[in-house]
């Protein structure tokens, strides 16, 4: 009897210890070095805020966020993904700013049976033929935001366009997106060097754009490259010759720098996106207010997407009642998208990319004289990416 009691006590102790030690491990791969680090830091700040908002728990389990730097390189991003899978034994992988980093990291993550959630990158192969039951996007497919901009250009009566973008997977998807919907004539395209040694001098491309005679210029340059592009556009006096339309270039990360530099050419500029800090829903109001209180600045769309990625993971864990081995239950719960998203209510398509609204946004001054964005109008309602039909998932 004594031996049985001791065995039962020992078993209870082991069980209790296991329960106490149980945690949800989330690997977060982003860029924390190179000039693009400002984006990664914004995403990590938002991820930490999301964990704070849930009191560090998902379904009663502690949340452990393990952040890794991809160095803006696909080979490094893949190495960090493998490290998180094999050494840290994470349950989920998220982050991933860049399409080429995500594409390089996809196989080691998914082959290991992990859930992979993009908090930014949305390359077309992952929306189409390379879709996977354990891959989810918390953002958009690369073509969608520029597709909305193409519609805006049509509505404004723009007839001729010049395009400048970086030469990598997302850059090509984004150019494909705007040309997919723009009904006018594209008078020229330039793809510039990208990556760790990204091109930051656009004088030659801007000169070609001006010489083309196009009435409008479309550009995509995230991070530091975006700041350099806008500054050189203004210095060249091109705002008098051709209207500028951008995606992922003028955002909450770059606006304070533009404002400090006095680049008033940015005020009134317009871009498209599924999210804006003035979206009026409970989750977004709390997110924006608490982010500003915590970090003293407006969150960027990168931050908004990272915040949603963590909450999507939480929805999966809670849907499985904390059973991290029940992949079917986690997957089913995530696909429902039944959580307080900063974008408001949305649904998932068969390829696990969001079906959501897209808005035209304008740069304005807020009551405190900070430059920020506000929604002008809705361009698309419940928009699905064009690659979903290529995905074999149902």
C-alpha positions in Angstrom: 0.0 0.0 0.0 2.8 2.4 0.9 4.6 1.6 -2.4 1.4 2.3 -4.3 0.9 5.6 -2.5 4.5 6.6 -3.2 4.1 5.7 -6.8 0.9 7.6 -7.1 2.4 10.6 -5.4 5.4 10.4 -7.7 3.2 10.1 -10.8 1.1 13.1 -9.7 4.3 15.1 -9.1 5.6 14.3 -12.6 2.2 15.1 -14.1 2.1 18.4 -12.2 5.6 19.3 -13.3 4.9 18.5 -16.9 1.8 20.7 -16.7 3.7 23.6 -15.2 6.5 23.3 -17.8 4.1 23.1 -20.7 4.4 26.1 -23.0 3.6 27.3 -26.5 6.9 28.0 -28.3 6.7 30.5 -31.1 9.7 31.1 -33.4 9.7 34.6 -34.8 12.0 35.1 -37.9 12.5 38.7 -38.9 15.2 41.3 -39.8 17.0 42.9 -36.9 20.2 44.0 -38.6 20.9 45.9 -41.9 18.9 49.1 -42.7 15.7 46.9 -42.8 16.0 46.3 -39.1 13.5 49.1 -38.3 10.7 46.9 -39.8 11.7 43.9 -37.8 11.8 45.8 -34.6 8.3 47.2 -35.2 7.0 43.6 -35.8 8.7 42.3 -32.7 7.3 45.1 -30.6 3.8 44.3 -31.8 4.3 40.5 -31.2 5.4 41.3 -27.6 2.4 43.6 -27.1 0.1 40.8 -28.3 1.6 38.4 -25.8 1.2 41.0 -23.1 -2.5 41.5 -24.0 -3.1 37.8 -23.4 -1.2 37.9 -20.1 1.5 35.6 -21.5 -1.0 32.7 -21.9 -2.7 30.7 -24.6 -5.2 28.1 -23.3 -3.5 28.3 -19.9 -0.1 27.6 -21.4 2.8 30.0 -21.1 3.9 31.6 -24.3 7.6 31.7 -25.2 8.6 33.9 -28.1 12.0 33.1 -29.6 13.2 35.8 -32.0 15.8 35.2 -34.7 17.5 37.6 -37.2 17.5 36.6 -40.9 20.0 39.3 -41.8 17.8 40.1 -44.8 19.2 36.9 -46.5 17.2 33.8 -47.6 20.0 31.4 -46.7 20.3 32.9 -43.2 16.5 32.9 -42.8 16.5 29.2 -43.7 19.3 28.4 -41.2 17.4 30.2 -38.4 14.2 28.4 -39.3 16.0 25.0 -39.1 17.5 26.0 -35.7 14.1 27.0 -34.3 12.6 23.6 -35.5 15.4 21.3 -34.5 17.1 23.0 -31.5 14.3 25.1 -30.0 11.5 22.6 -31.0 9.0 25.4 -31.6 5.4 24.7 -32.2 4.8 27.6 -34.6 6.9 29.8 -36.9 6.0 33.3 -37.8 7.4 36.7 -38.8 9.0 36.6 -42.2 9.1 40.1 -43.8 10.6 39.1 -47.2 9.2 36.8 -49.8 12.6 35.3 -50.8 13.3 34.5 -47.1 9.9 32.9 -46.6 10.2 30.8 -49.7 13.7 29.6 -48.6 12.3 28.7 -45.1 9.1 27.1 -46.2 10.3 23.5 -46.7 12.2 22.9 -43.5 9.3 24.4 -41.5 6.5 22.5 -43.2 8.4 19.2 -43.7 8.8 19.2 -39.9 5.1 19.4 -39.4 5.2 22.9 -37.9 2.6 25.6 -38.5 4.0 28.4 -40.6 2.3 31.8 -40.4 3.5 34.7 -42.5 3.2 38.1 -40.8 4.1 39.9 -44.0 5.4 38.1 -47.1 2.8 36.8 -49.5 4.6 35.2 -52.5 2.3 33.9 -55.2 3.6 30.3 -55.2 2.4 29.9 -51.5 -1.0 31.1 -52.5 -1.2 28.8 -55.5 0.5 25.5 -56.3 2.7 25.5 -53.2 -0.1 26.1 -50.8 0.0 23.9 -47.7 -2.5 22.9 -45.0 -0.2 24.2 -42.3 0.7 27.5 -43.9 -1.4 30.6 -43.1 -1.0 34.2 -44.0 -1.9 36.9 -41.4 -1.3 39.6 -44.0 -2.1 39.5 -47.8 -0.9 38.0 -51.1 1.7 40.2 -52.7 -0.5 41.0 -55.8 -3.5 42.3 -53.8 -2.4 45.7 -52.5 -1.1 46.8 -55.9 -4.2 45.4 -57.6 -6.2 47.8 -55.5 -3.9 50.6 -56.5 -4.4 49.7 -60.2 -8.1 50.2 -59.6 -7.5 53.5 -58.0 -5.4 54.7 -60.9 -8.3 53.7 -63.3 -10.8 55.6 -61.1 -8.6 58.7 -61.2 -8.4 58.5 -65.0 -4.6 57.9 -65.2 -3.7 56.8 -68.7 0.1 56.4 -68.6 2.3 55.0 -65.9 6.0 54.3 -65.2 6.9 51.6 -62.7 10.0 51.2 -60.4 10.4 48.3 -58.0 13.1 46.1 -56.4 14.2 43.0 -58.2 13.0 40.1 -56.0 10.0 37.9 -55.6 7.7 40.4 -53.9 8.8 43.2 -56.3 7.8 41.1 -59.3 4.5 40.1 -57.7 3.6 43.7 -56.9 4.4 44.9 -60.4 2.2 42.0 -61.7 -0.5 43.1 -59.4 -0.7 46.7 -60.5 -0.4 45.8 -64.2 -3.1 43.2 -63.7 -5.8 45.8 -63.0 -4.4 49.1 -64.5 -6.1 49.7 -67.8 -3.8 52.4 -69.1 -0.4 52.1 -70.8 2.8 51.3 -68.9 5.6 53.4 -70.6 8.4 51.7 -68.7 9.6 49.5 -65.9 12.8 49.4 -63.8 13.7 46.6 -61.4 16.6 47.6 -59.1 19.1 45.6 -57.0 17.7 44.3 -53.7 18.9 42.4 -50.6 21.7 43.2 -48.2 23.3 45.6 -50.7 20.1 47.1 -52.0 20.3 50.0 -54.4 19.6 53.3 -52.8 20.5 55.7 -55.6 17.5 56.0 -58.0 18.6 59.1 -60.0 19.0 57.1 -63.2 15.6 55.4 -62.8 13.9 58.7 -61.9 15.4 60.4 -65.0 14.1 57.6 -67.2 10.6 57.9 -65.6 10.6 61.7 -66.3 11.8 61.3 -69.8 9.1 58.7 -70.5 6.4 61.3 -70.4 4.2 59.2 -68.1 1.7 61.1 -66.1 2.1 59.0 -63.0 4.8 57.0 -61.2 4.2 53.8 -59.3 6.8 52.7 -56.8 7.3 49.9 -54.2 10.2 50.3 -51.8 9.9 49.2 -48.1 12.2 50.3 -45.3 15.2 52.5 -45.8 15.0 52.2 -49.6 11.5 53.8 -49.4 12.9 56.8 -47.6 15.7 57.3 -50.1 13.3 57.0 -53.0 10.8 59.6 -51.7 13.6 62.0 -50.8 15.1 61.7 -54.3 11.7 62.0 -56.0 11.2 65.3 -54.1 14.7 66.6 -54.8 14.2 65.9 -58.5 11.1 68.1 -58.5 9.1 65.2 -60.1 5.9 66.0 -58.1 5.3 68.8 -60.6 5.8 66.5 -63.6 4.2 63.2 -62.5 1.9 62.1 -59.6 3.4 59.5 -57.3 1.5 56.4 -56.1 3.1 53.8 -53.8 2.5 50.6 -51.9 4.5 49.6 -48.8 6.7 52.7 -49.1 5.0 55.5 -47.1 4.0 54.0 -43.7 4.2 54.7 -39.9 7.9 53.7 -39.9 8.9 56.2 -42.6 6.4 59.0 -41.9 8.2 60.4 -38.8 11.4 60.6 -40.8 9.7 62.3 -43.7 8.1 64.8 -41.3 11.4 65.5 -39.5 13.1 66.1 -42.9 10.2 68.4 -44.0 9.3 66.3 -47.0 5.8 67.8 -47.4 5.5 66.1 -50.8 4.3 63.1 -48.7 1.3 64.9 -47.2 -1.8 64.0 -49.2 0.0 61.1 -50.9 -2.1 58.0 -51.3 -1.5 54.2 -51.0 -3.7 51.1 -50.6 -3.8 48.5 -47.9 -6.1 46.3 -45.9 -5.3 48.1 -42.6 -5.1 51.6 -41.3 -4.6 53.0 -37.8 -8.0 54.7 -37.9 -10.0 51.5 -38.7 -12.8 51.6 -36.2 -13.2 48.3 -34.5 -12.5 47.3 -30.8 -9.4 45.3 -31.5 -7.7 48.0 -33.6 -8.6 50.8 -31.2 -7.0 48.9 -28.3 -4.0 47.8 -30.4 -3.2 51.3 -31.7 -3.8 53.1 -28.4 -1.7 50.6 -26.4 1.1 50.4 -29.0 1.4 54.2 -28.9 1.3 54.2 -25.1 3.9 51.4 -24.9 6.3 52.6 -27.6 5.5 56.3 -28.2 4.8 56.0 -31.9 2.1 54.9 -34.3 2.2 51.2 -35.3 3.0 50.3 -38.9 1.0 47.8 -41.0 3.9 45.4 -40.3 3.2 45.7 -36.6 -0.5 45.2 -37.2 0.1 42.0 -39.1 2.5 40.7 -36.5 0.0 41.4 -33.8 -2.7 39.5 -35.7 -0.3 36.6 -36.4 0.2 36.0 -32.7 -3.6 36.2 -32.1 -4.2 33.8 -34.9 -1.8 31.3 -33.2 -3.7 31.8 -30.0 -7.0 31.1 -31.7 -5.5 27.8 -32.9 -4.1 26.8 -29.5 -7.4 27.6 -27.8 -9.4 25.8 -30.4 -7.4 22.7 -29.6 -7.8 23.3 -25.9 -4.1 23.6 -25.4 -3.3 20.2 -27.0 -0.4 21.2 -29.2 -0.2 17.7 -30.8 -3.8 18.0 -32.1 -2.8 19.6 -35.5 -6.2 19.0 -37.0 -8.0 21.0 -34.2 -5.4 23.8 -34.4 -5.7 24.0 -38.1 -9.5 24.0 -38.1 -9.6 26.8 -35.4 -7.2 28.9 -37.3 -9.1 28.6 -40.5 -12.2 30.0 -38.8 -10.3 33.3 -38.2 -12.5 33.6 -35.1 -10.5 36.2 -33.2 -10.4 40.0 -32.7 -8.4 41.0 -35.8 -7.2 44.6 -36.1 -8.6 44.6 -39.6 -12.1 43.6 -38.4 -13.9 40.4 -39.4 -12.4 38.5 -42.3 -12.4 34.9 -43.7 -9.8 32.5 -45.1 -9.8 31.2 -48.6 -9.0 27.6 -49.5 -5.3 28.6 -49.7 -5.3 30.1 -46.2 -4.8 33.7 -47.4 -7.3 36.3 -46.0 -10.4 37.3 -48.0 -10.6 40.9 -46.8 -11.3 44.6 -47.6 -8.7 46.9 -49.2 -8.7 50.6 -48.7 -7.3 53.8 -50.2 -5.4 55.7 -47.5 -4.1 59.3 -47.4 -1.3 60.8 -45.4 -2.6 63.5 -43.0 -1.7 65.3 -39.8 -3.4 64.1 -36.7 -4.6 66.6 -34.0 -1.2 66.3 -32.3 0.5 67.3 -35.6 1.9 63.8 -36.2 1.8 62.6 -39.8 -0.3 59.4 -40.1 -2.7 57.7 -42.5 -6.5 57.8 -42.7 -8.9 55.8 -44.9 -10.4 57.7 -47.9 -12.6 54.9 -49.2 -13.0 51.2 -49.7 -11.5 49.9 -53.0 -12.3 46.2 -52.6 -14.7 44.3 -50.4 -13.9 40.7 -49.4 -11.2 40.4 -52.0 -9.6 37.1 -52.7 -6.2 36.8 -54.3 -6.0 35.6 -58.0 -3.9 32.5 -57.2 -6.3 30.7 -54.9 -7.8 28.8 -57.9 -4.4 27.1 -58.4 -4.3 25.8 -54.8 -5.4 22.1 -54.5 -6.7 22.6 -50.9 -10.4 22.8 -50.3 
